[in-house]
Amino acid sequence: MGTSRAVAFLGSRKNIVGCAGGLAGLGAAVAGFGGAWWWVLPVGLYAAGVLATPPARVRLVASGPDAADEAGAIRRDLSTLLARLDPLAGRLPDGAHAAVRDVAALLFELLDRPDALAAAPDQAYGVTRVVRSDLPISLETYLALPRWYGSGQPADDLAAQLELIRADVERIAAAVYAADAQRLTDHTRYLRDRVNRLEQPD
């Protein structure tokens, strides 16, 4: 544990900046500065560099290939669900299959942005829950009923569940896209302010 931390420190930005300061101090000592206390210059400048350099930013959120791999796995699960559901579409109430497809389209759009999902763990969990729990439970529970029993209240319940799932996915999407929407608003404000400044007389 201690060895690994020492190795990590050797390659850290703190050590690099400290070494640069130490070399500068050594150069100053060679040039004659410091006198008998010449060794204080490289040591002191090294320590100052280490202390003045902020620590490396801690990143706890997965990104890059890991995020893409997880999004890809969820996408495959969703595609499998749709592939298994398509032959059973005739057993669903009117509009239910189309509703599932609409929800899936929203989910696929979110899964196309794995880094955005990785930066929003709550929303990423929400997508996973919908794909691997909410949708399968609703559909499997309905399809387990006999056809003659599936009309009426069970059909209404399935329609209500699909509507609630869609609302949940739309809420998740709005949260994920909020940052991009804010950047768009900020850019509009910037452009408007720039045009206003250009139109003002000197």
N, C-alpha and C positions, 0 to 999 in steps of 0.2 A: 504493500500500500504506500509506504513512505518512499520507496524507490520510484514507483510510477508517478507520484506527485513531483518528485525531484526532476524526473525526465520531462514531465509536462512543463515545469517551470523553465527549464533550459530553453524550450522552444517558444516560451510565452513572449508577448509584447513587452511586458515589464522587464524581463531579462535583456531583451534586445536593446531597449532604450537605455537600460542601465549600463550595458557594455559599451554603447556608443559614448555615454558620458564618461565612463572609466577610461576609454581610449583618448578622449579629449583631455582628460586630466593628466594622463600619462604623457601626452604630447606637450602639455604645458610644463610638466615637471622636467622633461628633457630639455625644454627651452630655457630652463633656469628658474622657473617660478617655484616658490615654496621653500627653497633652501633646504635645510636639514629635515624639514617636515614635508618633503616632496611627495611622500607616499600618501599623505592626507588627500591630495588632489584627486588621484584616480579613485580611491576608496570612497571619498565623500561624494564625488560626482556620480559614481555608480549607484550609491545608496539614494541620492537625490532623484536619479532617473527612475529607479524602481518605485520609490514612494510617490512620485508625481504622476506616474502613468496609471490611468484608471484600469481596473481589472477588466478582463475580457467579458463581453456580454454573455450572460447565461441564457441558453435557449432550451426550454423544456418542451416546446411544441415540435412535433415531427414535421419535417418538410422534405422536399425533394423526392428521391426515389421511394422512400418509405411511404410518404403520403400518396404518391401515385399508385404504389402497389396496393395499398388499402382501398383506395377508390376503385381500382380495377377489380378487386375481389368483390366489392359490393355491386359493381356494375354487372359482373358475371352472375351474381345471385339474382339480380333483378331480371336479367335477360332469361335466365333459366325459369324463373317464376312465370314470365310472360309466355315463354315457349310451351310450358305445361298447361297454361290457362287457355291458350288459343283454341285447342280442340274442344274445350269444355264451354266455350262462349255461349253455345245454345242453351246451356242449363242455367245461365245467369238471368236475372230479371232484365227487362228492357233498359238499356242505357248503362248497365253496370260494367260491361266490358269496355265500352268507350270511356267511362269514368276512370277505370283502372289505367287505360292507355294514356289518358290525359295526365294522371298523377305520375306515371312512369316517365313521360316526356319531361316534366318538371324536374324529376329526380336525375335523369340523365344529364340535363343541363348543369345541375349542381356538381355531379360527379365528373364533369369535364373540367372542373376547376379544383383539383385536389389540393393545391397550396392554399387557396382561399378557405377550404374546409378545414385544413390542418391548423390554420390560424384562428379558427372558431370552433373549439372543441365541443361546446354545447350543441352547435348546429350539426357538426359531424356525427355526434352521437344520435341526434334526432333523425338524420338520414338513415343511419344504420338501423335504428329501431323501426322505422317505417318499412324498410325493405325486408328485414329479417324477422320482424315480429308482427307489426300491425296489419300490413296487407295480407301476409299468409294466413294469419289467424282468422281474419274476417272472411276471406275467400274459402278457406278449408272448412270452416264451421258451417257456412251456408251450403257448400257443395256436399257436405256429409248428410244433409237432409234429403229425404225422398222428394222426387219432383212434385208429387201431388201435394206435399206439405210446404213446399218452398214459396208458394205465392202468399199474398196477404202480409201478415206481420213480419215474417222472416225477410221477405223481399224489401219491406220498408226499413227494417233494421239494417240490412246490408247497404241500402242506398244512403241512409243516414251516416253509417260508419265511413263509407267512401267519401262523403262530403266533408266529414270531420277530418279525415286523413288528408284530403286535398287542402283544407284550410291550414292544417299543421305544416304541410310542405310549403305552402305559400308564405307562411310566417317564417319558416326556416330560410327560405330563399331571400326574403326581404332583409333578414338580418345579415346574411352573407353578402348581399349586394349593396348594403348600406354604405360601406366604405367607398365603393366605386361611385355611388350616387353622390356622396358628399364631395368627392374629388371633381365630379362633373359640375356641381353647383359652385364650388370654389373657382373653377376655371371660368365659368360664366361670369362670376363677379369680377375676376381679374380682367377679362376682356372688356367688360363694360367700363370698369374704372380706367383702363388704358385708353379706350376710345374717348371717354369724357375728358381725360387730361389733354388729349391731342386736339379736341375741339375747343378747349378753353383758349381765349386770346392771351397772348403774352402780356 
